[in-house]
Amino acid sequence: MRRIGVVVNPIAGMGGRVGLKGTDGKVAEARERGAEPRAPDRAGEALRAVADSGEDVSIVTYGDPMGESVARDAGFDPEVVGAPGDRDATTSADTREAVRAFVDRGVDVVLFVGGDGTAADVAETLDDLDAETPMLGVPAGVKVYSSVFGVSPRAAGRIVATFSETEPAEVNDVDEDAFRGGEVVTELRAVATVPVADQRQSAKQLGGGTVETLAEGVAESVREGVTYVLGPGSTVGAVKERLGFDGTALGVDVWRDGEPLVRDAGESEILDALGEENVVVVSPIGGQGFVFGRGNQQISPAVIRRSTVEVVASRSKLDDVGTLRVDTGDPDLDAELAGWTKVRVGRYERRLVEVVA
C-alpha cells in the first residue's frame, strides 16, 4: 500500500483573481476584496483522481483546513497527524510541521497543495530532515514557476498514485513585492525529489542564464571513465567551457576524465577515441530543430550507435523549433531516434520533446 501525505495551504491562490499577484502577507486584503479559498477545491480534485486510480493507497494528512475534510470528502478515511495552531490563520510553520509528521509516519510521497512558496516550505523541510521522500504539488498558487507540480490537480493525483521512478527538480520562488511591481525576481530555494511523469509541468523560463545552468548540469553529471562527444554550437560550447577547456566552436570535441582527447574531430578520430561507455551531447540548430545531420555529420550513425545521446537546449530555442529532427543518413537509425525524448533545459530540468525523422 502506498502512503500519501497530503497537506493543503488553504490560502494559496486567493490573491490571484482579485489582482494581488500573490497572497504572501496579503490574506486580509484578499479577503476584503472578496477572495474565496481556491486550494481546497483543487485538493479535492487531486484526491478524487487518486481514488479513481484504483491503486491501493492510504492518506495521511493534517487537521482542517489543511487536508482532513477534503480527504474525507474524496472517500478516504485519513490518518490525521496534527492540526494547525490557528485554523483561521495557518502559516508556513504549520506546513513544515505537517511535513515533519508525515516523514515520522513513513509516507511514500508528499502531495502538497499550493504555489511556489508552499513548495519551498515542503522541500526545505524534507532537506532539513535528510529525507529522500519525493514530493509533488497540486497547482493552486498564483505563482507556480517550479517544476515540482502536476500540470493539473487531476494529473497530480494520478502521478502520486502510480509513479515508479523519481528525479531531481528545482524549486524556484518569486519575490512577490517585486512581482507586483512588474519585475520577476526569482531564487532557487531547493532541489527536490519528484516523480518522473510526462504530466509534470516544466519550469517556466525566468530570463537569462538558462544555457549556463544547463551547462552546469551536464558538467555536474559527468562520470569517471565515460567518453563525452561534444557537438558544435554555442550551447554545447558553454558545456565545454564549464568542463574547463576551450572547445571548437563549429566542430566536435571528445573529452574524458578531465581533459580533451581530440579537438575538431572527424568520424574516424571520434570512433578511435570512444570507450566502453560514451555520451554524445548535442544541441538542435536554432530555427530548424535538427539534432543530427546538419553541421555535425562527423557524429555518424556508427558513433551514435555506440553512445547514449543527451540533447541540450535553452527553453527559448525549444519554443522556437517546436519539434526536433534527425537526418543521420541511416533511415533505420532515424526511426530508432524518432519519438519522444527528454531535452535538458536547465541544471536539473528536462522537457519532453518529439523527435521526427
N, C-alpha and C positions, 0 to 999 in steps of 0.2 A: 504494500500500500504506500502510495506517495503522500507525504505530509506537506501541505502547503500553508505557509504562514502568510496571513492576509492583514495588511494594515492600511487604513484609509485616512488620508488627510482631508477632513471634511470641508475645509475652507478652500482647498485648491481650486483654482479657476474662477472663483467668484468675481474677481475684478475684471475679467475679460469682457463680458458682454456690457458692462457699464462703463467701459472705456478707461479703466485704470491700468491696463497693461501689466497686471500682476496683483498679487494680494499681500505681499510681504509688507507688514506694517500698515496695511490699508483695509483691514477687515471691517472696522467700524464704518469707514467711509463707504465701502462697498455695500454694506447693509443699508446705510442711509439712502443710497441711490437705488435701492430695491433689488439688489443682487440676491439670487437664490443659490443654495448649495447645488453644485453640479457633480461633485465626486461620488456621492452615494449611488446615484443612478448609474454612473459608469462602472462603479464597482459591482453593482448588481448584474449588469450586462456580462461582465467578465466571469463572474461566478456561475451564472447560468450556462455559459459556454463550457466551463469546467464540468458542470453536472451533465451537460449534453454530450460530453466527450466519451462517456461510457467507461472511462478509466476508473480504477479503484483508488480513490483519493479520500483524504480526510482534511478538514480545515482547522487550523489553529489561528486564533485571532485575538483582537483586543476589544475591550468593552466599548459600548456606544459612546460617541458616534463614530468610532474608529474601526468598525467592522462587524460587530456581533449581529446586529439586526439584519444587515444586508446578507450575511451568510445564512441566517435562518430563513429569510425570505426566498433565498435561492434553493432551499430544500436541504440544507446541511444542518447537522447537529454539532456545532463547532465546540472545540475546547477553548475556553476563554481564559487567557493567562494574565490578565490585569486590566486596568482601566485608567483613563486619563485623570489627572488631578482635578480638572475643571472641565466638565462636559461642554460648557459654553465657550470655552477659550482654550482649545487644545494648542499645543506648542510642538516645536521640533523635538524638545526633550521627551515628549510623550512618544513620538515616533521612534526615537532612539531606544527608549525603554522597551517598547514593544519588540523591536528587533532583537534586543538582548534576550528577552524572554523566549523568542522563537528559537534562537540558537541554543539556549539552555534545554529546550524541549526537542532538539534534534530535527527540526524541519528540513525537508529536502530542497526547498526553494522558497524565497520570499517574494510574494506578489504585493507590490505597493501601488497605491492609487494616488496620483498627484502629478506634480511637474518636476522640473529640474532641481528645485530646492529640496523636495522630498527625496528625490533620487540621491542627492548628495548626502542627506541625513542617513539614509539606509546604507549606502556604500561606505561612508566613513565609519559607521558603527561596525559593520562587518570587518572592515580593515583593522579597526582598533582591537577587535576580538580575535584577529588572525583566523577568522572563519573563512572556509572555502565555499560556503553556501552560495549558490547562484541566486540572482535577483532578476526581476523583470517588472516593468512599470505598465500600469494601465494609464494611458494619457488622459489627464484631467486638468492639468495646469494651463495657465496662459503661455508660459514658456516651456516648450518641450524641444530643446535643442539637442539633447543627448541621444545616443543610440542604444539606450537600455530600455526602450519602450516597444510594446507591440504597436502595429500600425493602427489598431483599433482596440476597444475593450474586448470584443469577442475574440480577436486574434490573440490577445494576451492570455485570455483564459485557455484557449486551445493549446497554446505553446506550453504553458506551465504544466498542463495535464499530460502532455505527450512527448516532451523533448527527451533526447537521449545523449546529446553532446553539449559542451559548453565552450566558450571562448571569451577573451577579454574585450571590453568595450569602454569607451571614455564616458565619464560623467562631466558635462560642462554646465556651468551655471552662469546666468546673465545678471549683471548689476541692474536691478530694477529701476533705480533712480536715474541712471544713465539711459536706460531703455525708454523711460517715459519722456526723456529729453531728446529722443530720436537717435541715440547712439547705442550701438551694440558693443558692449564691453564684456568679454567672456573670460572665465577662469576654469582651467582644468582642475576639478575638485577631487577626482578619484578615478581609478581604473577598476572596474567591476567585472566579476564573472557572470556571464549571462548565457541563456540558452542559445544554441545555434538554431536559427529559424529564418526562412525566407520572409516571413511576415513580421520581422522585427525591423523597425524603421532605421534608416541610415541617419547618421549625424548630419545636421544642417551645415552647409558651408558658412563659416563665420568670418570670411575675409581671407587675407593673405596668410602665407605660412603653410598651406596645405602640402606643397611639394616638399618643403623642408621636413615636415612632420612625418610624411610617408617615407622619406629617405632615412630618417632616424629609425623608423620601424623596421625597414629592411636591414639596416646595419645592426640593430639590436638582435635580429633573428638569425644572423649568420652563425654557422656551426663549424666547428673544427673538422678538417678533413673533407669538407664539401667544396666542390669547384663551382664557382659562380661565373656564368657567361653573361656579361653586361652589355646590353644593346646600345644603339646610338640615341641621341636626343638629349634635350636639356633636363628632362625629368629623371632619366636614368643617370645623367651626368651629376645630378645632385646626390644620387646614391653613391657614385664613385667618389665624389668629394667627401661625403660623410665617412666612407671607408678609409680615407686618408691618402688618396693618390690622384694625380692629375690625369684623368681619363681622356680618351679620344672622343671628341665631340660628335663626329659623324661616323665613327667606326665602332667595332666590337672589341671589348677588352675581356680578358679572362683573369680571374682573381681567386686566390685560395690562401687560407691561413695567414692573412695579414699582408700579402704582397701580390702585385700583379704578375702573372705568369707570361702573358702575351698581350701586347698592345696592338691595336688596329689589326686584328687577326682575320685571316681568311678561313674558309671552311676547314681546310686540312690542318691548319695550325690549331684551330679550336678542337678538332677531333683528337689530335695528338695530346692536347692538354687535359682532356676530360679524365675524371677519375671514376671511382666506383659509384659515387653519388654526385649528381650535378643539378644545378638550378639555373635556368635561363630567366633573366629579368629583362622585360621589355615594356615599352610604353606605346600605346597606339599613336598613329600620326594624327595630329590635330586636323579636324575638318573632314578626314577620310575614315578614320577608325581602324585602319589596317594595323594588325599586331604583327603579322608575318607577311613577307612578300613584297614590301615596299621599303627600300632603303636598308634592309637588314638581311638580304638574301644569303649572306655568309652564315647566318644561323639556319642551316639547311635542315631538311627532313631528317637526315642522319643524326644531326646534333639534337634536334627536338626529341627524337625517339629515345635518346639515351638520357633525357633530362626531365625534371619537373619544371613546369612553366609558371612563373609568377608575373602577372600583369600589374603594372602600377600606373596610376594616372591621377591628376587633380580632378576634383569634382566638376569644375567648370569644363574641363575637356570632355568628360563623360557626358555632361549635359549637352555639349555641342554635337558630339558624334552620334549619340543615341545607342547604336549597336556597334559591336566590334566585328572586324572582318579578317579572314585569313586567306592567303593565296600562296601556299608553300610550293606549288608545282607538283605536289603529290595529292591527287584527289582523295585517296583513302585516308591520308593523314588529315586533310582538311575536314573530312567528315567526322573523324575522331575528335578533332578540336572543337567542332561546332556544338552548340548547346548553350548552357548557362555556366558562367564562370564567375568566381569572386575576384574582384579587382581591388587591390589595396589603394585606398584613397586618403589614409591618414596613418598615424603611428600605430594604431590598433584597428582602425576601421576598414571594413571592406564593403563594397557594393556589388550586388548581384547584377550582372550584365550579360545580355545574349550575344553569343558569337555566331556569325553566319558565314558560310563558305561561298 
